[in-house]
Amino acid sequence: EAPKIANAWVISSQIADQAGHLASAAELHQFVATACPAIGNPQAGKAAGQAPANPTVFHACIEKISANYHLSLTYQPASRFWAFQWYETAIFVALSLALAGICFWWVHQRLA
């Protein structure tokens, strides 16, 4: 799910380490398995007939993850919405005029 930034156009969101390198799914899985063994292997609790991990354990794991990883976002703020609309309109008008010019030239060549 995309992060909630008021009216922003979120282009990408990825998990990165403190150095800014993007974390792969395998790296994240390995980190959770070593830092939070009770959460990293949910089948262990089910096999023993125990209830799911308590919220305290979960929040402690989230704190460990947050200390090592962060969410890296690329987005355009809502204030740029109308500028993008005008850029897009200009591109389509220019392409339409170019295509119309080519069509008139083509028809003129065929009739001449």
C-alpha positions in Angstrom: 0.0 0.0 0.0 1.3 3.5 -0.9 2.2 5.8 2.0 -0.3 8.5 2.8 1.0 12.0 1.8 -1.8 14.4 1.5 -2.8 14.5 -2.2 0.7 13.6 -3.4 1.4 11.4 -6.4 3.6 8.6 -4.9 5.8 7.4 -7.8 7.7 4.7 -5.8 8.2 3.5 -2.2 11.0 1.1 -1.3 12.6 -0.1 1.9 16.2 1.0 2.2 19.0 0.5 4.9 20.6 3.4 6.7 23.2 3.8 3.9 20.4 4.3 1.4 20.9 0.9 -0.4 17.6 -0.7 -1.4 16.9 -3.9 0.6 15.9 -7.0 -1.2 13.1 -9.3 0.0 15.7 -11.9 1.0 17.6 -9.4 3.1 14.5 -8.3 4.9 13.4 -11.8 5.5 16.9 -12.7 6.9 16.9 -9.7 9.2 13.4 -10.5 10.6 14.4 -14.1 11.0 17.4 -13.2 13.1 16.2 -10.1 14.9 12.7 -11.3 15.6 12.7 -15.1 15.7 9.2 -15.3 17.3 7.7 -13.3 14.4 10.1 -14.6 11.7 8.7 -18.1 12.1 5.0 -17.9 12.8 4.6 -21.7 12.3 6.6 -22.4 15.5 3.9 -20.8 17.7 1.1 -22.7 15.8 2.8 -26.0 16.2 3.0 -25.6 19.9 -0.6 -24.6 20.1 0.2 -21.1 21.4 -1.6 -17.9 20.6 -0.1 -15.4 18.2 2.8 -13.2 19.5 1.7 -10.5 21.9 1.7 -6.8 20.8 4.8 -6.0 22.9 6.9 -8.5 21.0 5.6 -7.2 17.7 6.3 -3.6 18.6 9.8 -4.5 19.8 10.5 -6.1 16.5 9.2 -3.1 14.6 11.6 -0.9 16.6 14.5 -3.2 15.6 13.5 -3.0 12.0 13.0 0.8 12.2 16.5 1.2 13.6 18.0 -0.5 10.6 15.6 0.3 7.7 13.5 3.2 6.5 11.0 3.9 3.7 12.4 5.7 0.7 9.8 7.7 -1.3 9.8 9.3 -4.6 6.7 11.5 -5.1 5.4 14.7 -6.6 3.6 17.1 -4.3 0.0 18.2 -4.9 1.1 21.7 -5.7 2.5 20.5 -9.0 -0.8 19.0 -10.2 -1.8 21.8 -12.5 1.7 22.3 -13.9 1.7 18.6 -15.0 -1.8 19.0 -16.5 -0.5 21.9 -18.6 2.6 20.1 -19.7 0.6 17.1 -20.7 -1.9 19.3 -22.6 1.0 21.0 -24.4 2.5 17.7 -25.4 -0.8 16.4 -26.8 -1.6 19.6 -28.7 1.9 19.6 -30.2 1.6 16.0 -31.3 -1.9 16.6 -32.7 -0.7 19.6 -34.7 2.3 17.6 -36.0 0.0 14.6 -37.0 -2.5 17.0 -38.6 0.3 18.6 -40.6 1.6 15.2 -41.7 -1.9 14.2 -42.8 -2.4 17.4 -44.8 1.0 16.9 -46.4 0.3 13.3 -47.2 -3.1 14.0 -48.8 -1.7 17.0 -50.8 1.1 14.7 -52.1 -1.4 12.0 -53.1 -3.7 14.4 -54.9 -0.9 16.3 -56.7 
